[in-house]
Amino acid sequence: IDEATSLKELKDKLKERKMVWVYAFDEIDVEETLKEATEGATSRIVEESEKEGICIQTGKKTRTRMLFAKAY
């Protein structure tokens, strides 16, 4: 399990078959956009963090983290 702070970093780590935590808004359109951009990765866990981060899709501050992974 790893972390990513950008879409490119998320894609690279998913290619290594890692599960990856990212800050992202828990909204259908954000998740669908990330799913398309990563060729099928989906969120497995959604949690509220004590720390604030930047959504990798919108660039806005959020406390929501998502664990993304691909099925192989």
Accessible surface in RSA format (square Angstrom, percent):
REM  Atomic radii and reference values for relative SASA: ProtOr
REM  Chains: A
REM  Algorithm: Lee & Richards
REM  Probe-radius: 1.40
REM  Slices: 20
REM RES _ NUM      All-atoms   Total-Side   Main-Chain    Non-polar    All polar
REM                ABS   REL    ABS   REL    ABS   REL    ABS   REL    ABS   REL
RES ILE A   1   143.60  81.7  76.19  56.8  67.42 162.5  76.35  55.0  67.25 182.5
RES ASP A   2    40.69  28.5  35.39  35.2   5.30  12.5   9.71  22.9  30.98  30.9
RES GLU A   3   101.96  58.5  99.38  75.2   2.58   6.1  28.39  54.9  73.58  60.1
RES ALA A   4     4.55   4.2   0.00   0.0   4.55  10.4   0.48   0.7   4.07  10.8
RES THR A   5   116.68  83.0  93.47  94.8  23.22  55.3  74.30  99.8  42.38  64.1
RES SER A   6    48.03  40.6  44.63  59.6   3.40   7.8  39.83  84.8   8.20  11.5
RES LEU A   7    52.01  29.0  48.66  34.8   3.35   8.4  48.66  34.2   3.35   9.0
RES LYS A   8   144.95  70.7 140.44  86.2   4.51  10.7 113.21 101.9  31.74  33.8
RES GLU A   9    54.05  31.0  50.57  38.3   3.49   8.3  23.28  45.0  30.77  25.1
RES LEU A  10     0.00   0.0   0.00   0.0   0.00   0.0   0.00   0.0   0.00   0.0
RES LYS A  11    74.74  36.5  72.46  44.5   2.28   5.4  24.88  22.4  49.87  53.1
RES ASP A  12    54.98  38.5  52.08  51.8   2.91   6.9  20.94  49.3  34.04  33.9
RES LYS A  13    35.91  17.5  35.91  22.0   0.00   0.0  22.15  19.9  13.76  14.7
RES LEU A  14     2.76   1.5   2.76   2.0   0.00   0.0   2.76   1.9   0.00   0.0
RES LYS A  15   164.14  80.1 131.92  80.9  32.22  76.7  88.97  80.1  75.17  80.1
RES GLU A  16   106.49  61.1  78.24  59.2  28.25  67.3  42.57  82.3  63.92  52.2
RES ARG A  17   163.52  68.7 137.11  69.9  26.41  62.9  44.32  60.6 119.19  72.2
RES LYS A  18    75.99  37.1  68.83  42.2   7.15  17.0  43.65  39.3  32.33  34.4
RES MET A  19    73.10  37.9  71.35  47.2   1.75   4.2  42.35  36.0  30.75  40.7
RES VAL A  20     0.00   0.0   0.00   0.0   0.00   0.0   0.00   0.0   0.00   0.0
RES TRP A  21    33.84  13.6  32.66  15.8   1.18   2.8  22.21  11.8  11.63  18.9
RES VAL A  22     2.65   1.7   0.00   0.0   2.65   6.4   2.65   2.3   0.00   0.0
RES TYR A  23    43.87  20.5  43.44  24.7   0.42   1.1  35.94  27.0   7.92   9.8
RES ALA A  24     0.00   0.0   0.00   0.0   0.00   0.0   0.00   0.0   0.00   0.0
RES PHE A  25    49.46  24.7  49.46  30.6   0.00   0.0  49.46  30.0   0.00   0.0
RES ASP A  26    88.28  61.8  63.69  63.4  24.59  58.1  11.57  27.2  76.71  76.5
RES GLU A  27    90.19  51.8  82.58  62.5   7.61  18.1  33.62  65.0  56.57  46.2
RES ILE A  28   137.29  78.1 129.32  96.3   7.97  19.2 130.17  93.7   7.12  19.3
RES ASP A  29    92.17  64.6  87.24  86.8   4.93  11.6  42.82 100.8  49.35  49.2
RES VAL A  30     5.94   3.9   4.68   4.2   1.26   3.0   5.94   5.2   0.00   0.0
RES GLU A  31    37.15  21.3  37.15  28.1   0.00   0.0   6.67  12.9  30.48  24.9
RES GLU A  32    77.40  44.4  77.40  58.6   0.00   0.0  29.06  56.2  48.34  39.5
RES THR A  33    56.84  40.4  53.81  54.6   3.04   7.2  32.58  43.8  24.26  36.7
RES LEU A  34     0.06   0.0   0.06   0.0   0.00   0.0   0.06   0.0   0.00   0.0
RES LYS A  35    80.15  39.1  79.82  49.0   0.32   0.8  31.57  28.4  48.58  51.7
RES GLU A  36   138.01  79.2 114.63  86.7  23.38  55.7  47.19  91.3  90.82  74.2
RES ALA A  37    30.09  27.7  11.62  17.9  18.47  42.0  22.98  32.4   7.11  18.8
RES THR A  38     7.31   5.2   0.27   0.3   7.05  16.8   3.41   4.6   3.90   5.9
RES GLU A  39   143.15  82.2 117.55  88.9  25.61  61.0  49.18  95.1  93.98  76.7
RES GLY A  40    35.90  44.3   0.00   N/A  35.90  44.3  20.84  57.2  15.07  33.7
RES ALA A  41     0.00   0.0   0.00   0.0   0.00   0.0   0.00   0.0   0.00   0.0
RES THR A  42    40.23  28.6  40.23  40.8   0.00   0.0  30.39  40.8   9.84  14.9
RES SER A  43    24.64  20.8   7.18   9.6  17.46  40.2   0.01   0.0  24.63  34.5
RES ARG A  44   112.84  47.4  78.29  39.9  34.55  82.3  31.05  42.4  81.79  49.6
RES ILE A  45    85.83  48.8  80.46  59.9   5.37  12.9  85.80  61.8   0.02   0.1
RES VAL A  46    64.22  42.3  35.27  31.9  28.94  69.7  35.27  30.6  28.94  78.5
RES GLU A  47    66.45  38.1  59.30  44.9   7.15  17.0  24.23  46.9  42.22  34.5
RES GLU A  48   127.56  73.2  99.39  75.2  28.18  67.1  65.56 126.8  62.01  50.6
RES SER A  49    20.78  17.6  10.59  14.1  10.19  23.5   6.94  14.8  13.84  19.4
RES GLU A  50   167.63  96.2 142.76 108.0  24.88  59.2  63.03 121.9 104.60  85.4
RES LYS A  51   151.57  73.9 146.67  90.0   4.90  11.7  93.96  84.6  57.60  61.4
RES GLU A  52    91.08  52.3  62.42  47.2  28.65  68.2  16.32  31.6  74.76  61.0
RES GLY A  53    11.77  14.5   0.00   N/A  11.77  14.5  11.75  32.2   0.02   0.1
RES ILE A  54    93.99  53.5  85.26  63.5   8.73  21.1  85.26  61.4   8.73  23.7
RES CYS A  55     1.50   1.1   0.00   0.0   1.50   3.5   0.00   0.0   1.50   1.6
RES ILE A  56    25.66  14.6   1.03   0.8  24.63  59.4   6.59   4.7  19.08  51.8
RES GLN A  57    67.34  37.7  43.76  32.0  23.58  56.1   5.14  10.9  62.20  47.2
RES THR A  58    59.86  42.6  28.23  28.6  31.63  75.4  36.34  48.8  23.51  35.5
RES GLY A  59    49.78  61.4   0.00   N/A  49.78  61.4  25.89  71.0  23.90  53.5
RES LYS A  60   135.80  66.3 130.82  80.3   4.99  11.9  79.41  71.5  56.40  60.1
RES LYS A  61   141.40  69.0 122.94  75.4  18.47  44.0  68.84  62.0  72.57  77.3
RES THR A  62    10.35   7.4   3.55   3.6   6.79  16.2   6.79   9.1   3.55   5.4
RES ARG A  63   113.40  47.6 109.28  55.7   4.13   9.8  35.94  49.1  77.46  46.9
RES THR A  64    11.46   8.2  11.46  11.6   0.00   0.0   0.01   0.0  11.45  17.3
RES ARG A  65    40.34  16.9  40.34  20.6   0.00   0.0   3.60   4.9  36.74  22.3
RES MET A  66     0.02   0.0   0.02   0.0   0.00   0.0   0.02   0.0   0.00   0.0
RES LEU A  67     4.34   2.4   4.34   3.1   0.00   0.0   4.34   3.0   0.00   0.0
RES PHE A  68     0.00   0.0   0.00   0.0   0.00   0.0   0.00   0.0   0.00   0.0
RES ALA A  69     7.88   7.2   7.88  12.2   0.00   0.0   7.88  11.1   0.00   0.0
RES LYS A  70    55.50  27.1  43.40  26.6  12.11  28.8  14.22  12.8  41.29  44.0
RES ALA A  71    90.45  83.2  59.30  91.5  31.15  70.9  65.84  92.7  24.61  65.2
RES TYR A  72   142.35  66.5  61.81  35.2  80.54 209.6  92.31  69.4  50.04  61.7
END  Absolute sums over single chains surface
CHAIN  1 A     4624.0       3740.8        883.2       2327.5       2296.5
END  Absolute sums over all chains
TOTAL          4624.0       3740.8        883.2       2327.5       2296.5
